[in-house]
Amino acid sequence: MAQQNANPLKTLVISMGVLLIGGTVLLFALVVKKVSAEAAKARAAQECAGGKVDLSGHGKIISSAMDGHIMRITLRKPPGHNETVSVDICTGKVIGTLVVETDG
């Protein structure tokens, strides 16, 4: 009688174990995918690094950020003006400009 009651419990324990192992494998695969994607982004940025960018006369650089092979540079211009410039680091060309005017 006790053996008959234990069979559903055994099935439940085995299926929970399979789900736990499957979830762990899935989590590991997602972590590997994210790490490899970020490494590929870094490699793409390094492959074409070295382009010359001339921003003389545009103002003082106050910040910069990289996204793949695009560099965004924020420049302080005369009072009340900031400019964000997007530059393709492979070619060194300015691909976009955003001027922000403020009160101060």
N, CA, C and O atoms as a DFTB+ gen file, in Angstrom:
416 C
 N C O
     1  1       0.816      -1.190       0.000
     2  2       0.000       0.000       0.000
     3  2       0.863       1.259       0.000
     4  3       0.568       2.203      -0.732
     5  1       1.924       1.289       0.807
     6  2       2.807       2.451       0.877
     7  2       3.550       2.631      -0.435
     8  3       3.846       3.759      -0.829
     9  1       3.857       1.521      -1.121
    10  2       4.547       1.584      -2.403
    11  2       3.675       2.269      -3.445
    12  3       4.192       3.026      -4.266
    13  1       2.398       2.032      -3.437
    14  2       1.486       2.642      -4.413
    15  2       1.416       4.154      -4.199
    16  3       1.347       4.906      -5.171
    17  1       1.433       4.606      -2.964
    18  2       1.374       6.036      -2.672
    19  2       2.694       6.731      -2.992
    20  3       2.692       7.941      -3.219
    21  1       3.800       6.029      -3.018
    22  2       5.114       6.609      -3.255
    23  2       5.376       6.848      -4.738
    24  3       6.200       7.699      -5.070
    25  1       4.714       6.139      -5.636
    26  2       4.964       6.300      -7.071
    27  2       4.663       7.711      -7.567
    28  3       5.506       8.271      -8.269
    29  1       3.529       8.322      -7.254
    30  2       3.322       9.712      -7.709
    31  2       4.343      10.669      -7.113
    32  3       4.748      11.628      -7.770
    33  1       4.764      10.420      -5.878
    34  2       5.757      11.276      -5.243
    35  2       7.104      11.150      -5.946
    36  3       7.785      12.152      -6.163
    37  1       7.492       9.928      -6.304
    38  2       8.744       9.709      -7.032
    39  2       8.702      10.430      -8.377
    40  3       9.675      11.071      -8.776
    41  1       7.578      10.323      -9.067
    42  2       7.428      10.986     -10.364
    43  2       7.558      12.499     -10.208
    44  3       8.217      13.156     -11.015
    45  1       6.938      13.043      -9.185
    46  2       7.008      14.477      -8.923
    47  2       8.445      14.915      -8.623
    48  3       8.901      15.933      -9.142
    49  1       9.153      14.160      -7.797
    50  2      10.525      14.501      -7.443
    51  2      11.433      14.437      -8.673
    52  3      12.274      15.315      -8.869
    53  1      11.268      13.419      -9.490
    54  2      12.093      13.278     -10.699
    55  2      11.818      14.414     -11.670
    56  3      12.754      14.981     -12.234
    57  1      10.537      14.760     -11.878
    58  2      10.214      15.838     -12.822
    59  2      10.718      17.187     -12.301
    60  3      11.156      18.022     -13.092
    61  1      10.663      17.413     -10.994
    62  2      11.208      18.652     -10.436
    63  2      12.720      18.711     -10.608
    64  3      13.269      19.782     -10.866
    65  1      13.390      17.592     -10.470
    66  2      14.835      17.540     -10.688
    67  2      15.196      17.851     -12.129
    68  3      16.154      18.577     -12.394
    69  1      14.418      17.295     -13.067
    70  2      14.656      17.565     -14.494
    71  2      14.447      19.051     -14.782
    72  3      15.239      19.652     -15.507
    73  1      13.385      19.656     -14.221
    74  2      13.134      21.081     -14.426
    75  2      14.251      21.932     -13.828
    76  3      14.652      22.930     -14.426
    77  1      14.751      21.558     -12.676
    78  2      15.836      22.305     -12.040
    79  2      17.103      22.251     -12.881
    80  3      17.759      23.274     -13.077
    81  1      17.449      21.087     -13.373
    82  2      18.645      20.949     -14.220
    83  2      18.448      21.696     -15.532
    84  3      19.358      22.380     -15.999
    85  1      17.270      21.570     -16.126
    86  2      16.992      22.285     -17.384
    87  2      17.055      23.793     -17.206
    88  3      17.580      24.497     -18.069
    89  1      16.528      24.295     -16.101
    90  2      16.589      25.730     -15.830
    91  2      18.013      26.216     -15.636
    92  3      18.371      27.301     -16.094
    93  1      18.815      25.430     -14.970
    94  2      20.216      25.791     -14.764
    95  2      20.967      25.838     -16.093
    96  3      21.757      26.751     -16.331
    97  1      20.725      24.864     -16.948
    98  2      21.368      24.844     -18.268
    99  2      20.924      26.053     -19.083
   100  3      21.751      26.686     -19.740
   101  1      19.631      26.388     -19.052
   102  2      19.121      27.545     -19.783
   103  2      19.746      28.839     -19.270
   104  3      20.135      29.693     -20.066
   105  1      19.845      28.991     -17.964
   106  2      20.463      30.178     -17.380
   107  2      21.922      30.301     -17.811
   108  3      22.375      31.388     -18.169
   109  1      22.652      29.201     -17.777
   110  2      24.050      29.210     -18.201
   111  2      24.168      29.615     -19.672
   112  3      25.047      30.397     -20.034
   113  1      23.281      29.081     -20.520
   114  2      23.317      29.410     -21.951
   115  2      23.047      30.891     -22.184
   116  3      23.685      31.502     -23.041
   117  1      22.119      31.474     -21.443
   118  2      21.820      32.897     -21.600
   119  2      22.988      33.772     -21.160
   120  3      23.264      34.794     -21.789
   121  1      23.671      33.387     -20.095
   122  2      24.839      34.138     -19.635
   123  2      25.950      34.074     -20.675
   124  3      26.574      35.093     -20.972
   125  1      26.203      32.914     -21.224
   126  2      27.236      32.753     -22.253
   127  2      26.890      33.595     -23.480
   128  3      27.769      34.235     -24.057
   129  1      25.638      33.602     -23.876
   130  2      25.206      34.386     -25.041
   131  2      25.439      35.874     -24.810
   132  3      25.930      36.561     -25.706
   133  1      25.099      36.385     -23.633
   134  2      25.278      37.806     -23.333
   135  2      26.751      38.183     -23.304
   136  3      27.139      39.219     -23.845
   137  1      27.570      37.352     -22.678
   138  2      29.005      37.648     -22.595
   139  2      29.638      37.640     -23.983
   140  3      30.459      38.504     -24.290
   141  1      29.269      36.682     -24.821
   142  2      29.857      36.624     -26.159
   143  2      29.390      37.788     -27.026
   144  3      30.151      38.266     -27.866
   145  1      28.160      38.253     -26.842
   146  2      27.663      39.400     -27.608
   147  2      28.421      40.665     -27.226
   148  3      28.754      41.469     -28.097
   149  1      28.699      40.853     -25.934
   150  2      29.442      42.026     -25.502
   151  2      30.896      41.958     -25.958
   152  3      31.498      42.983     -26.276
   153  1      31.455      40.760     -25.991
   154  2      32.828      40.604     -26.477
   155  2      32.905      40.917     -27.970
   156  3      33.881      41.507     -28.433
   157  1      31.879      40.523     -28.720
   158  2      31.846      40.821     -30.153
   159  2      31.744      42.323     -30.390
   160  3      32.355      42.845     -31.323
   161  1      30.979      43.023     -29.555
   162  2      30.869      44.474     -29.671
   163  2      32.228      45.127     -29.429
   164  3      32.626      46.039     -30.154
   165  1      32.929      44.656     -28.412
   166  2      34.240      45.212     -28.084
   167  2      35.234      44.945     -29.215
   168  3      36.035      45.815     -29.559
   169  1      35.182      43.736     -29.794
   170  2      36.075      43.415     -30.915
   171  2      35.784      44.302     -32.107
   172  3      36.710      44.758     -32.778
   173  1      34.502      44.556     -32.385
   174  2      34.139      45.401     -33.520
   175  2      34.671      46.812     -33.324
   176  3      35.115      47.448     -34.280
   177  1      34.630      47.302     -32.099
   178  2      35.140      48.644     -31.826
   179  2      36.658      48.685     -31.963
   180  3      37.207      49.689     -32.417
   181  1      37.343      47.616     -31.580
   182  2      38.799      47.592     -31.661
   183  2      39.289      47.399     -33.090
   184  3      40.378      47.857     -33.435
   185  1      38.505      46.733     -33.921
   186  2      38.946      46.435     -35.281
   187  2      39.165      47.683     -36.109
   188  3      40.035      47.707     -36.979
   189  1      38.382      48.724     -35.846
   190  2      38.497      49.904     -36.695
   191  2      38.962      51.131     -35.915
   192  3      38.871      52.248     -36.425
   193  1      39.454      50.949     -34.699
   194  2      39.923      52.089     -33.921
   195  2      41.126      52.722     -34.618
   196  3      41.972      52.025     -35.178
   197  1      41.185      54.015     -34.577
   198  2      42.335      54.691     -35.167
   199  2      41.974      55.753     -36.171
   200  3      42.866      56.384     -36.740
   201  1      40.691      55.975     -36.412
   202  2      40.293      57.048     -37.316
   203  2      40.595      58.395     -36.675
   204  3      40.565      58.517     -35.451
   205  1      40.888      59.415     -37.494
   206  2      41.222      60.738     -36.984
   207  2      39.962      61.594     -36.969
   208  3      39.239      61.672     -37.962
   209  1      39.710      62.233     -35.832
   210  2      38.536      63.088     -35.664
   211  2      39.022      64.499     -35.375
   212  3      39.802      64.714     -34.447
   213  1      38.564      65.456     -36.167
   214  2      38.950      66.853     -35.966
   215  2      37.739      67.642     -35.493
   216  3      36.833      67.936     -36.274
   217  1      37.730      67.983     -34.208
   218  2      36.644      68.784     -33.642
   219  2      37.161      70.139     -33.162
   220  3      36.565      70.757     -32.279
   221  1      38.264      70.597     -33.742
   222  2      38.809      71.880     -33.329
   223  2      37.812      72.984     -33.657
   224  3      37.210      73.000     -34.731
   225  1      37.651      73.899     -32.719
   226  2      36.722      75.005     -32.898
   227  2      35.291      74.678     -32.515
   228  3      34.409      75.529     -32.625
   229  1      35.054      73.458     -32.069
   230  2      33.697      73.070     -31.692
   231  2      33.416      73.318     -30.222
   232  3      32.248      73.325     -29.831
   233  1      34.405      73.518     -29.403
   234  2      34.201      73.757     -27.978
   235  2      35.001      72.783     -27.135
   236  3      35.822      72.021     -27.644
   237  1      34.741      72.825     -25.829
   238  2      35.464      71.988     -24.870
   239  2      34.712      70.676     -24.660
   240  3      33.494      70.682     -24.481
   241  1      35.423      69.560     -24.680
   242  2      34.808      68.246     -24.465
   243  2      34.466      68.108     -22.986
   244  3      35.323      68.276     -22.119
   245  1      33.180      67.795     -22.706
   246  2      32.790      67.598     -21.313
   247  2      32.446      66.142     -21.017
   248  3      32.460      65.733     -19.856
   249  1      32.138      65.354     -22.044
   250  2      31.926      63.916     -21.830
   251  2      31.976      63.193     -23.165
   252  3      31.822      63.792     -24.229
   253  1      32.198      61.874     -23.074
   254  2      32.185      61.044     -24.276
   255  2      31.732      59.644     -23.892
   256  3      31.895      59.209     -22.751
   257  1      31.159      58.947     -24.872
   258  2      30.693      57.577     -24.648
   259  2      30.823      56.800     -25.944
   260  3      30.680      57.358     -27.032
   261  1      31.098      55.496     -25.820
   262  2      31.225      54.620     -26.990
   263  2      30.044      53.667     -27.053
   264  3      29.568      53.180     -26.028
   265  1      29.581      53.408     -28.260
   266  2      28.551      52.405     -28.507
   267  2      28.930      51.703     -29.797
   268  3      28.599      52.172     -30.885
   269  1      29.626      50.575     -29.678
   270  2      30.112      49.881     -30.865
   271  2      31.199      50.714     -31.520
   272  3      32.217      51.007     -30.893
   273  1      30.995      51.104     -32.784
   274  2      31.977      51.935     -33.476
   275  2      31.524      53.398     -33.567
   276  3      32.067      54.172     -34.356
   277  1      30.535      53.767     -32.761
   278  2      30.059      55.151     -32.716
   279  2      30.492      55.780     -31.390
   280  3      30.268      55.215     -30.319
   281  1      31.114      56.954     -31.479
   282  2      31.496      57.706     -30.284
   283  2      30.616      58.943     -30.208
   284  3      30.470      59.682     -31.182
   285  1      30.032      59.156     -29.028
   286  2      29.225      60.358     -28.814
   287  2      30.017      61.284     -27.891
   288  3      30.412      60.903     -26.790
   289  1      30.236      62.500     -28.366
   290  2      31.038      63.480     -27.640
   291  2      30.151      64.680     -27.338
   292  3      29.520      65.236     -28.237
   293  1      30.104      65.079     -26.063
   294  2      29.347      66.268     -25.685
   295  2      30.330      67.409     -25.504
   296  3      31.313      67.291     -24.771
   297  1      30.054      68.521     -26.183
   298  2      30.940      69.676     -26.182
   299  2      30.239      70.868     -25.544
   300  3      29.048      71.089     -25.762
   301  1      30.985      71.631     -24.758
   302  2      30.459      72.873     -24.196
   303  2      30.881      74.004     -25.122
   304  3      32.060      74.182     -25.429
   305  1      29.893      74.751     -25.552
   306  2      30.133      75.875     -26.451
   307  2      29.916      77.160     -25.665
   308  3      29.908      77.114     -24.435
   309  1      29.743      78.278     -26.304
   310  2      29.485      79.518     -25.551
   311  2      28.319      79.323     -24.590
   312  3      27.495      78.431     -24.791
   313  1      28.242      80.146     -23.551
   314  2      27.204      79.962     -22.528
   315  2      25.816      79.738     -23.133
   316  3      25.361      80.463     -24.018
   317  1      25.168      78.691     -22.605
   318  2      23.825      78.390     -23.060
   319  2      23.767      77.416     -24.219
   320  3      22.679      77.119     -24.711
   321  1      24.906      76.911     -24.669
   322  2      24.915      75.990     -25.806
   323  2      25.763      74.765     -25.484
   324  3      26.909      74.889     -25.054
   325  1      25.201      73.602     -25.691
   326  2      25.944      72.341     -25.650
   327  2      25.686      71.642     -26.962
   328  3      24.630      71.817     -27.569
   329  1      26.637      70.857     -27.397
   330  2      26.506      70.152     -28.667
   331  2      26.935      68.710     -28.468
   332  3      28.003      68.449     -27.915
   333  1      26.111      67.773     -28.916
   334  2      26.474      66.365     -28.887
   335  2      26.765      65.927     -30.320
   336  3      25.926      66.072     -31.209
   337  1      27.948      65.397     -30.527
   338  2      28.398      65.002     -31.858
   339  2      28.579      63.491     -31.876
   340  3      29.223      62.936     -30.987
   341  1      28.018      62.818     -32.880
   342  2      28.214      61.383     -33.075
   343  2      29.249      61.193     -34.173
   344  3      29.119      61.735     -35.270
   345  1      30.289      60.408     -33.857
   346  2      31.401      60.221     -34.779
   347  2      31.595      58.732     -35.036
   348  3      31.614      57.935     -34.098
   349  1      31.739      58.356     -36.306
   350  2      32.090      56.989     -36.678
   351  2      33.600      56.862     -36.518
   352  3      34.357      57.486     -37.263
   353  1      34.051      56.045     -35.537
   354  2      35.483      55.989     -35.263
   355  2      36.268      55.263     -36.351
   356  3      37.489      55.397     -36.422
   357  1      35.588      54.502     -37.193
   358  2      36.293      53.815     -38.281
   359  2      36.731      54.804     -39.353
   360  3      37.836      54.705     -39.887
   361  1      35.862      55.751     -39.661
   362  2      36.156      56.709     -40.725
   363  2      36.574      58.068     -40.192
   364  3      37.218      58.842     -40.901
   365  1      36.209      58.368     -38.933
   366  2      36.514      59.669     -38.361
   367  2      35.529      60.743     -38.765
   368  3      35.748      61.919     -38.475
   369  1      34.439      60.363     -39.433
   370  2      33.465      61.340     -39.912
   371  2      32.370      61.583     -38.885
   372  3      31.940      60.672     -38.177
   373  1      31.928      62.840     -38.824
   374  2      30.804      63.211     -37.972
   375  2      29.535      62.733     -38.670
   376  3      29.270      63.110     -39.812
   377  1      28.748      61.900     -37.979
   378  2      27.533      61.359     -38.611
   379  2      26.270      61.982     -38.060
   380  3      25.181      61.740     -38.581
   381  1      26.398      62.783     -37.012
   382  2      25.215      63.449     -36.469
   383  2      25.594      64.485     -35.441
   384  3      26.594      64.347     -34.737
   385  1      24.776      65.539     -35.361
   386  2      25.026      66.617     -34.418
   387  2      23.709      67.028     -33.792
   388  3      22.690      67.132     -34.475
   389  1      23.733      67.261     -32.494
   390  2      22.560      67.740     -31.771
   391  2      22.996      68.933     -30.935
   392  3      23.865      68.813     -30.071
   393  1      22.380      70.097     -31.199
   394  2      22.687      71.304     -30.447
   395  2      21.593      71.522     -29.427
   396  3      20.408      71.511     -29.759
   397  1      22.005      71.725     -28.153
   398  2      21.055      71.962     -27.071
   399  2      21.312      73.346     -26.518
   400  3      22.426      73.664     -26.102
   401  1      20.275      74.169     -26.516
   402  2      20.398      75.519     -25.974
   403  2      19.703      75.579     -24.631
   404  3      18.589      75.080     -24.470
   405  1      20.381      76.205     -23.653
   406  2      19.827      76.340     -22.303
   407  2      19.904      77.794     -21.874
   408  3      20.434      78.643     -22.590
   409  1      19.369      78.063     -20.696
   410  2      19.385      79.440     -20.190
   411  2      20.765      79.858     -19.662
   412  3      21.102      81.042     -19.668
   413  1      21.545      78.898     -19.214
   414  2      22.802      79.284     -18.582
   415  2      23.927      78.630     -19.145
   416  3      25.056      78.859     -18.710
